[in-house]
Amino acid sequence: MNKLPEVKRFINRDIPLFHNVEFEAKPGASPELFLLNSKGNTVEKFDLSKYDQQGCNKLLKKKGFFKREDMGLEVPEEYKFGPYVEQNDEEELKEGKTPHPDL
């Protein structure tokens, strides 16, 4: 993980702010994001080594995960249980955001 300082910052600083996101360290493994369904089955997988800290955040937000501004803030009701709704690229463009090329 020391070879990927941006991903390491994302894991240490940002993941704790996301609701329903957990980090599990696997020594020697490339950092991967697994999106699971309600039964715990993998529905999507992403190699995070391709992203910087901002890209990792954008990926989770695009997939509909809620990020608190501060750990003490309450999670809105619509984000507590999912299902998560993927953000449309058109919505991002209207907001003046440029989608990541891998998303």
Residue frames relative to the residue before (quaternion, step in Angstrom):
aa qw qx qy qz dx dy dz
M 1.0000 0.0000 0.0000 0.0000 0.00 0.00 0.00
N 0.5715 0.6077 -0.3814 0.3984 3.60 1.16 -0.49
K 0.6253 0.5333 -0.3346 0.4612 3.59 1.21 -0.45
L 0.7329 0.3358 -0.1912 0.5600 3.58 1.29 -0.27
P 0.0892 -0.8568 0.5048 0.0558 3.62 0.50 1.14
E 0.6221 0.5432 -0.3474 0.4440 3.61 1.07 -0.66
V 0.6643 0.4821 -0.2953 0.4890 3.58 0.97 -0.88
K 0.6231 0.5417 -0.3333 0.4552 3.58 1.03 -0.79
R 0.6442 0.5076 -0.3149 0.4777 3.61 1.01 -0.83
F 0.6246 0.5363 -0.3285 0.4629 3.57 1.02 -0.85
I 0.6750 0.4985 -0.2944 0.4574 3.59 0.87 -0.96
N 0.7462 0.4305 -0.2299 0.4527 3.57 0.82 -0.98
R 0.7853 0.3570 -0.1727 0.4755 3.59 0.94 -0.83
D 0.7891 0.3766 -0.1753 0.4525 3.57 0.91 -0.91
I 0.6155 0.5761 -0.3667 0.3934 3.60 0.89 -0.83
P 0.6519 0.5173 -0.3534 0.4273 3.66 0.85 -0.73
L 0.6609 0.5099 -0.3093 0.4556 3.61 1.17 -0.45
F 0.6232 0.5341 -0.3408 0.4586 3.61 1.23 -0.35
H 0.3989 -0.7043 0.5411 0.2282 3.55 -1.03 0.88
N 0.8458 0.1166 -0.1356 0.5027 3.57 -1.03 0.92
V 0.5667 0.5266 -0.4213 0.4733 3.59 1.05 0.77
E 0.0450 -0.7941 0.6060 -0.0164 3.54 -0.84 1.05
F 0.2693 -0.7400 0.5924 0.1703 3.55 -1.20 0.58
E 0.0454 -0.7719 0.6341 0.0048 3.52 -0.99 0.94
A 0.2977 -0.7786 0.5309 0.1525 3.58 -0.52 1.20
K 0.0244 -0.7582 0.6515 0.0037 3.54 -1.05 0.88
P 0.3805 -0.7670 0.4691 0.2164 3.59 -0.20 1.29
G 0.8267 0.2172 -0.1888 0.4834 3.54 -0.93 1.01
A 0.6221 0.5491 -0.3440 0.4394 3.60 1.23 -0.27
S 0.5287 -0.5917 0.5024 0.3436 3.54 -1.21 0.57
P 0.4940 -0.6651 0.4525 0.3298 3.64 -0.93 0.75
E 0.0022 -0.8078 0.5868 -0.0553 3.54 -0.66 1.15
L 0.2880 -0.7169 0.6108 0.1731 3.51 -1.22 0.67
F 0.1025 -0.7807 0.6157 0.0306 3.56 -0.79 1.07
L 0.1763 -0.7499 0.6282 0.1089 3.57 -0.85 0.98
L 0.1524 -0.8188 0.5530 0.0243 3.53 -0.67 1.18
N 0.4076 -0.6665 0.5523 0.2907 3.56 -1.20 0.52
S 0.7502 -0.4154 0.2685 0.4389 3.58 -1.29 0.03
K 0.6689 0.4778 -0.2962 0.4865 3.60 1.24 -0.37
G 0.5627 -0.6276 0.3737 0.3870 3.59 1.30 0.01
N 0.5008 0.6437 -0.4303 0.3869 3.59 1.26 0.25
T 0.4945 -0.6562 0.4846 0.3000 3.58 -1.03 0.78
V 0.1304 -0.7925 0.5926 0.0606 3.57 -0.87 0.99
E 0.7798 0.0078 -0.0184 0.6257 3.59 1.25 -0.47
K 0.1012 -0.7814 0.6144 0.0421 3.54 -1.21 0.63
F 0.0685 -0.7997 0.5965 0.0011 3.58 -0.97 0.92
D 0.3531 -0.6959 0.5869 0.2159 3.56 -1.07 0.83
L 0.2764 -0.8095 0.4987 0.1397 3.60 -0.35 1.23
S 0.5160 0.6535 -0.4296 0.3495 3.62 1.16 -0.27
K 0.6141 0.5538 -0.3431 0.4455 3.62 1.23 -0.31
Y 0.7053 0.4743 -0.2359 0.4711 3.59 1.26 -0.38
D 0.3553 -0.6500 0.6073 0.2871 3.51 -1.33 0.32
Q 0.7552 -0.3784 0.2550 0.4707 3.59 -1.27 0.00
Q 0.6710 0.4942 -0.2965 0.4665 3.59 0.90 -0.92
G 0.6499 0.5242 -0.3148 0.4513 3.60 0.99 -0.81
C 0.6244 0.5271 -0.3307 0.4721 3.59 1.04 -0.76
N 0.6500 0.5100 -0.3085 0.4715 3.58 0.98 -0.87
K 0.6564 0.5128 -0.3092 0.4589 3.58 0.92 -0.90
L 0.6250 0.5468 -0.3386 0.4425 3.57 1.00 -0.81
L 0.6932 0.4621 -0.2888 0.4718 3.60 0.79 -0.95
K 0.6517 0.5046 -0.3211 0.4663 3.60 0.95 -0.80
K 0.6364 0.5261 -0.3294 0.4580 3.58 0.98 -0.81
K 0.6865 0.4671 -0.2739 0.4853 3.55 1.06 -0.74
G 0.6166 -0.6217 0.3107 0.3699 3.57 1.30 0.21
F 0.4597 0.6773 -0.4638 0.3389 3.60 1.20 0.21
F 0.3984 -0.7225 0.5254 0.2081 3.54 -1.06 0.84
K 0.1227 -0.7772 0.6147 0.0553 3.55 -0.93 0.98
R 0.3380 -0.7337 0.5601 0.1838 3.54 -0.75 1.12
E 0.4971 -0.6284 0.5057 0.3199 3.56 -1.19 0.54
D 0.7830 0.0633 0.0125 0.6187 3.55 1.18 -0.71
M 0.5984 -0.6049 0.3892 0.3530 3.60 -1.03 0.76
G 0.6690 0.5292 -0.3051 0.4235 3.60 1.07 -0.62
L 0.5668 0.6200 -0.3829 0.3843 3.60 1.23 -0.27
E 0.4960 -0.6570 0.4964 0.2755 3.53 -1.16 0.75
V 0.4255 -0.6724 0.5434 0.2674 3.58 -1.13 0.69
P 0.4778 -0.6749 0.4724 0.3051 3.63 -0.78 0.97
E 0.6577 -0.5599 0.3500 0.3625 3.55 -1.09 0.78
E 0.6826 0.5166 -0.3015 0.4199 3.62 0.90 -0.91
Y 0.7022 0.4416 -0.2662 0.4909 3.61 1.24 -0.27
K 0.4980 0.7093 -0.4112 0.2824 3.60 1.20 -0.27
F 0.8376 0.1995 -0.0748 0.5030 3.60 0.88 -0.84
G 0.4470 -0.6599 0.4840 0.3612 3.62 1.17 -0.30
P 0.5156 0.0276 -0.8078 -0.2843 1.66 -2.37 -0.42
Y 0.4920 -0.6579 0.4889 0.2934 3.50 -1.18 0.55
V 0.2632 -0.7644 0.5739 0.1307 3.53 -1.02 0.82
E 0.3929 -0.7280 0.5140 0.2269 3.54 -0.72 1.09
Q 0.4407 -0.6921 0.5089 0.2603 3.57 -0.96 0.92
N 0.4367 -0.7012 0.5144 0.2302 3.52 -0.99 0.95
D 0.5422 -0.6299 0.4463 0.3317 3.61 -0.97 0.83
E 0.6067 0.5555 -0.3615 0.4389 3.61 1.06 -0.66
E 0.6278 0.5246 -0.3321 0.4694 3.59 1.04 -0.76
E 0.6444 0.5194 -0.3185 0.4621 3.57 1.00 -0.84
L 0.6638 0.5069 -0.3079 0.4556 3.57 0.94 -0.88
K 0.6249 0.5320 -0.3330 0.4643 3.60 1.04 -0.75
E 0.6895 0.4597 -0.2636 0.4937 3.57 1.11 -0.74
G 0.5438 -0.6458 0.3898 0.3678 3.61 1.28 0.04
K 0.5210 0.6255 -0.4198 0.4014 3.58 1.22 0.37
T 0.3135 -0.7241 0.5827 0.1948 3.55 -1.11 0.68
P 0.3820 -0.7350 0.5049 0.2428 3.62 -0.62 1.07
H 0.5360 -0.5950 0.4921 0.3413 3.55 -1.18 0.66
P 0.5520 -0.6536 0.3937 0.3363 3.65 -0.86 0.84
D 0.6823 0.4786 -0.2991 0.4647 3.62 1.12 -0.50
L 0.6267 0.5690 -0.3451 0.4055 3.61 1.19 -0.17
